[in-house]
C-alpha cells in the first residue's frame, strides 16, 4: 500500500507481452526512486534505498487458512459511516496506482482493539491478467485486484483493510464512479474530482466484519512496519472493462517516453511470514 499520504480484485484480456512479475521495458521506471519493474530499482532492490524494506515484519504475505489461528476474542471489525456517500473526492494517478482521497467532513472509521482509525484514502493493486494482481494471496491464489482502504489513528498508526476482487464480465456498480474518471487521468500526476458519489460500502463484501489479521508493513517504500492489516474474507467482483481502465494508466508523465509504461502488475512479491501469526475471526 502506498505511503505518500502519510508523509503529510473471468475472462480477462491477456496481453501477450506481460508475464508474471515482468513487463515490457519502461525506461522511465529506471529514473524513479523505486518502481515495480525497473532494472535496478525494482522490489528486490528497495531495501538498498529504503532500509525498512529489509525488515522482518513485511507485507504482503501468503495467507494459508490451514495455518491461521482462530481468535475468538477478536470481535467483528466495526466499520462506521462507510455507507455515507463520499460527495467530494479527488482521484490521482500517482505513477504507482489510482488513489482516491475524500474531501468531505465525514469521519469514516474502523475500531481496532479500542483504537479508532479514520479512513484516509483508497487505492488499488491490479494485474495484467485475471489470475494476478492482488498483493496478498489466499491459499495460493492471486486475484485480479486488491483494494486497500487506508486508515490512521490519533497517533498516526496505520490500519489497512484489504479486499480481493475477481475479474468478471459484470461491472461492479460501486466502482463505476471511479471507473468513469480513470480515462481523464492517464498519466502520472494527473488528477480529477470524482463526478459521482462514491459509497465505500458498495466496494466491501456483504459481511465485512470477518477477516484475517496480522501485523505487517506498508507494501511500498518506505515499507514502514507497525501496520495493522485486516484482509476481508469475502470476495468482490470487478468488471473486465473496469479493470481495463486501470490497465490503461501510465506510470509516467505525458512529456516522458511512456512506451511500455502502463501500470500493471503493481504488486510487491510475497514477504516471509517469519515468526508472525495470522489470525482470523470465527464464523
N, C-alpha and C positions, 0 to 999 in steps of 0.2 A: 504494500500500500504506500501511498505517496506521502512524503514528509514535508512538502513545500508549505502546506497550510500551517505547520507548527513551527516554522521559523517566522513568524508573527504570532447468465450460463445458456428428421433428422433430415438430414438432407442438405448438407452444406455444399456449397460450391467449392470444389477442391482446386486450389491454384497450383499448377504443376511445378512451379519453381520454388514452392515452400516445402520444407521438411521440418521434422520435429526439432525445435531449438535453433533452426538456422533459416536465414532468408537470403535472397539475392543481395549482394553488397550495397551498402549505402555509405558512401564516402563521408557524408556529413556526420554520421554517427560517431566516427572516429575523432571528431573535433570536440565532442562533448565531454564533460567531467565523468559521465558514466552513460552506458547505453545497455540495451538488451542484446545487440548483435554486432557491436563494434569489434574490430580485430584485437585491440589492446585494452579496451575499457568495458568489456562485457562482464557478466555476473561473476565469472571465475576470478576476475581481477579487481572487483570492487573493494576488497579488503586492503588493497595496496594503497588506496587513497582514503578510504573510509574504514578505519580500523575496526569499528564495531561490527562490520560485515563478517569478520572472522570470529565473532563471539560464539558462545556455546548454547545460547538460547534463541536461535534464529528462526525466522519464518520465511516461507511456508513449510509445512510438514505433510507427510503422508498420514492420513487418519485411517486406522485399521480397527474396525469395530470389534474384532476378536481380541484386541489388546487394550481397549478403553476400560476405564473404571467407572462404574455407576456411582454417581454422587447423589444419594437420596436426599441430602440436605441442601443441594444446590439451589433449589427453588426455580420457579419459572422466571424467564427473563421479562422483566416489566418494561414494556415499551409504551411510552405515553406521548400522545398528540401526533403520532405518525399518520393518523387518519385525517388530520387537518391539512387541507391543500396548501402547498407552497405557491403563493401567488406571485412572488418575486424571487428570481434566482438567476445567477449567471452561470453559463457553461463555457468552459475554456478548453482548448486543445493545448495542453502543456508540453507537448512533444513526447509524452510517455503514455498518456491516457486522455480520456474526456472526463473532466471533473465538474461537478455541479455544486455550487455553493449557494445556500439560501440567503436572501437579503430581507426577509421579513423579521418580525419580532416575536415569532412563536418559538418557545423552548420545547423542542422535541427531545425527549430524554430516555435513557435506559438507566435502570438501577442495578448496580452490581455490588453485592455484599454491603449494602447500606450506603454505598457511594453513588451519587448521581452524576452521570455523564451526559453532556449535551451534544446533540448532533451538530457537526461542523460542515461536513462535505461528503459527497458520494462520488466514487469513481469506479472504473471497470478495468478488468484484465480479460483479454479475449484471444482466440487463436485464429490461425489461417484456415482451419477446417473444424468440423463439428466435434472431433474427439480430442481436442486440445485447446487450451486457453485458460482454464482455471489455474489458480496458483496452488491451492491445496488439492490433494487427491483424496478420494473416498473409496477405500477397498481397491486401490489400484486404478481407479477410473478418474480421468480428467473430463471436465465438462467444457462446453464451448465458451462459457463466460463465467466470471465470478465478480459479483458486485461487492464493494466494500463501503459500508456505512461507518464513517469515522466519527468518533466522539472524544471529547476531553472533559475532565472534571476540574474542580476549582484549583487543583494543584498541578494542572496541565498534564496529568497522567492520561494515557490514551487507551481507549477500548474500541475495538473494531468488530462489527457484526458482518460476517461474510455470508453470501447467498450464492448457491450454484444455479446456473441456468443451462438447460439443454436446448440445442437448436431445434426449431420446429418449423413446419410450414405455416403455422398460425402465428400472427402477430400478437405480441403482448401489449394490450391496450394501455397498461400502466406506464410502459416505456415510451409510448408514442410522443408525449411532449418533448422527450429528449431526442428521439429519432428524427422528428420534424426539423430540428435545428442543426443537426450534425452537418448537413451539406453546406451550411454557412460558415463553418469553422474548419476548413480542410487543412490549414497549415498551423504550425506551431505558433503559439501566442495569439491566434485568432480567438475571439470570444464573442458571445452574444447573450442577450437575455432570453430566457425561455418565453415562448409566446402563448403557452397554455399552462394551466395549473398542473402541478406535479404532486401526486399523492403517494408518499413513500409506502404506505400500507399495501398499495397495489403491486409493489415490487417485492413484497415479502411472502413467504409461504403461508398457507392457511393457518398453520399452527406455529407461529414464530417463536413461541416460548420454549420449544425443545431444541437443544443444541449440543454441540461438542465444545469443550472449553479447554484451553491451555494457555500458558504464558509464553509469549514469543517476542517478536520484534516487528518493526516496520519491514516491508519486503522490498523497499528501495533504499538506496543510500540517503542518510547515513546509517540505516539498519539499526536504529536505536532500539534497545531492548526494554523490557518492562511493559510491553503492550499486552493487554488482556484480549484474547481472541475468543469470539463466540461464532462458531460456524453452524448455521441453522440446518436442521435435518431435512426439512422439506426442499424439494427441487422445483424451481420455476421453469418456465419456457420463454424463449425469445425467438421471434420470427427470423427466418433466414434473410429476408430483405432488411430487417432491422440491424442485424449484426453485420451485414454487408456495408451499411452506412458507417459503422465503426471501422471496418477494414479499409475503408477509403480515406481515412485520415492519414496525414503525413506527419512524420517526426521532425520535419524541417520547416524553416520559414519559406515564404514564397520566393524570396530572392536567392535561395540556395539551390544547388543541383539536387532535386528531390527524386531523381530516378532511383527506384528500388527502395524508397524510404517510407513506405506505408507502415503504419503502426499495426503490427500483427505479432502474435506470439509474445506479447509483452507480459510474460510471467517469469518470475525467478525460479530457477531449479529448486527442487526439494532440498531441505536442510536436515541434518541429523537431529533426531529427537534427543539424543544423549540420555540424560537421566530424568527427563521430564515425563510427566504423566498426562495423558489426555483423558479428561473426564467427560461424562455425558449424563444428561438428565434421564431419569427413569420415565418410561412411558406410562 
